[in-house]
Amino acid sequence: MYKHAGAGWTIRPFTRNDRIPCLRIFSDCLRAFPWRSETQAYLPALQNAFVASRALVAAEPSAGVVGFLTVQVRNGYVDHLFVQEDWRLCGVGRGLLEIARSEAAKPLILDVDMQNVAARRAYEKMGWQVVVDAKPMRPGQQVRLISP
């Protein structure tokens, strides 16, 4: 589908065999977020997104799955975007978002934890902007961003 020639990773559709590697990445990433509760609380939403949303994975031949994204193509909402720590700053997240935006054919939206400063900075460097959400969010928890 999409290959990063320099880094060697490829973005492709999610398959059943990707479930366990994606769950590992998800769990590892959530452990780095001390403000979040136990990973188990978030697993049902992720499992549902694998079925109900478009899921993409970034994989590198020797490392396997290094990141994944789920997006509701109809409304452009990114449910999940997680990249292994060692693969951050390699363009994996940007590549996943570019493919998702292409498939949705509209700007994407997502919610990012207020405490996840690194992610928010990365989105803003890519041109994402804060939007006002019509439905109330829990104060101090997340901010909604929209892609360019």
N, C-alpha and C positions, 0 to 999 in steps of 0.2 A: 504494500500500500504506500508507505512512505519510508524512505531510508535516509539516515544521516550518514553521508559518506565518510566524514572525518571520524566520527565517534563509533560508527559501526552498528548502531542500534536501528531497529526497524519498528514502525508502528503498524499494527495489524488488528483485525477484529479479535475480540475475546473469544476463547473456546473453553469448553468444560475443563480441559487440562490446566487452564490458567487460574482456576479458582483458588487452589492452595497457595501458589506463589503470591497471588494478590492479597489473600488473607494475611499472609506473613508480612508483606509490606505494610498493609493497613495497621496491623497490630504493632509493628516496630515504630511506625510514625506516631501512633497515638500514645505510645509510652513516652515519647518526647514532649507530650503536651500535658504537664502536670495539672492543669486546670480542668482537664476532661476526666470524666469518671471512667470506670473500668471499660475496656474494649468490648466486653460482652454486651454492653448496653447498646452499642452501635452496630453490632453484627446483623440484626434483622433488616435494618435499612440498607446496608450494603448488599446483603443477599437478594433483597427485593430489587435493588437497582441493577444487579447483574441480569435479572430476568426482564424487568419492565423498561429499562433504559438501554441506550446504545452503549456498549462497553468496548473500549479500545485498550490495548496493551502496548507498551514499548518493551522490546526484547533485544538482547544482545546475545550472539551465538554462544559465548563461553559463560556469561553471567546469568542467562535466562531472563525472566521477566524482571525489569528494573523500574517499571512504573505503570500506572493504569489510570483510566478516567472513565466515568460514566456520565452520560449526558442525556437529558430528555430532549430529543431532537425537535419535537413539535414546538416547544417554547424556548429552547436554547438554554435551559437551566442545567448547569454542571452540578451533579449530585456529589461526586467524589473526584479528587485529583490527588494522587499520592505517588511520590517518587522515592526510591531508596536513597538514603542519605549519601552514599558514595557516588550516586549518579546525578545529584543536584548540580546545577550550574553547567550542565552538559547539553542543555537545550531540550531535554526530554519533556519537561512540563510544557514548554512553549510548543513543541511539536505536537503533543497530544491536543493542546488547545486549538492549534491551527487546523488540524484535521476535523475536530469537533465543530469548529466554526464553519468550515467548508460544508460539512454534512448538514448542519442546521440552516445554512444559508441566511444567517442573521447574526447580529451581535449576541454573544453569550452573556449569561448572568451567573453569579455564584455568590455564596456567602462564605466569608472567611472569619475565623476567630479573631477578635480584637487583640488577643494576646499573641497571636502568631504574626509577629512583626516582620519576620523574614519573608513570609509568603506575601503579605500585603505589599511590602516593598518591591518584591519581584513582579507582582501584578501591575503595580503603578509604573514600573520601568517599562512594561510592555504596553503602556497606554490605557490601562483599565482605570475607570473612574468610579468614585462612590456615587450611588444613587439613593434617592429617598424611596423607601418601600411603602406601599400603600397599607400593608398590614403591619401592625406593631411588632417589633422585635423585642426580645428581652434586653433591657438596657445593659450595655457593657458587654454583651456576649458576642455578637457578630455584626459585621458590616456587609452590606450588599454592594457588589461591584459589577460593572458592565464593561464588556470588551469594546475596543474601538471598532 
